[in-house]
Amino acid sequence: MKTLPKERRYETLSYLPPLSDAQIERQIHYVLEQGYFPAVEFNETSDPEVYYWTMWKLPMFDAKSTRAVLDEVQACRSEYPDCYIRVVGFDNVKQCQILSFIVHKPGSGGGYRY
């Protein structure tokens, strides 16, 4: 039986290979399709003890397309290239964060091009 190499895991999707641009776009499409409100957050570290990340802007309550969310991801990445950036989905009925996934790691070469 082969085990995974020893490296830091960030969230559920981090156990998969890095997401391609198309996969990131599909994940954001899923967030919008489910009626969740997307938001972009960033932080200098991704330690599991850090529960609160800085929100890039307010959640995107009026987002209708994946392009609008991806534009905000790119704007955040341009201003904070040395930070981890993630997209989260908020459920307004449950009033909590339903899902999140990292779209940018500092110094990452492959994937995460948005």
Residue pairs with C-beta under 8 A, 6 or more apart in sequence:
4 15
8 46
9 15
10 46
10 84
10 102
10 105
11 86
11 100
11 101
11 102
12 101
13 19
13 27
13 101
13 102
14 102
17 111
18 108
18 110
18 111
18 112
19 27
19 101
19 103
19 111
19 112
20 111
21 111
21 113
21 114
24 70
24 87
24 103
24 112
24 114
25 66
25 70
27 87
27 101
28 38
28 66
28 69
28 70
28 87
29 66
31 38
31 69
31 87
31 89
31 99
32 38
32 63
32 64
32 65
32 66
32 69
34 89
34 98
35 91
35 92
36 89
36 90
36 91
36 98
36 99
37 59
37 60
37 61
37 63
37 89
37 90
37 92
38 59
38 60
38 63
38 69
38 87
38 88
38 89
38 90
39 55
39 56
39 57
39 58
39 59
39 60
39 87
39 88
39 89
39 90
40 55
40 56
40 57
40 69
40 72
40 73
40 76
40 85
40 86
40 87
40 88
41 53
41 54
41 55
41 56
41 85
41 86
41 87
41 88
41 100
42 53
42 54
42 56
42 76
42 80
42 83
42 84
42 85
42 86
43 50
43 53
43 54
43 83
43 84
44 82
44 83
44 84
45 84
46 84
46 102
46 105
53 84
53 86
56 72
56 75
56 76
56 85
57 72
59 90
60 68
60 69
60 72
63 69
69 87
70 114
73 85
73 87
73 103
73 104
73 114
74 114
76 85
77 85
77 104
77 114
81 106
82 106
83 104
83 106
84 102
84 104
84 105
84 106
85 102
85 103
85 104
86 100
86 101
86 102
86 103
87 100
87 101
87 103
88 97
88 99
88 100
89 97
89 98
89 99
89 100
90 96
90 97
90 98
91 97
91 98
102 112
103 112
103 114
104 112
104 114
105 112
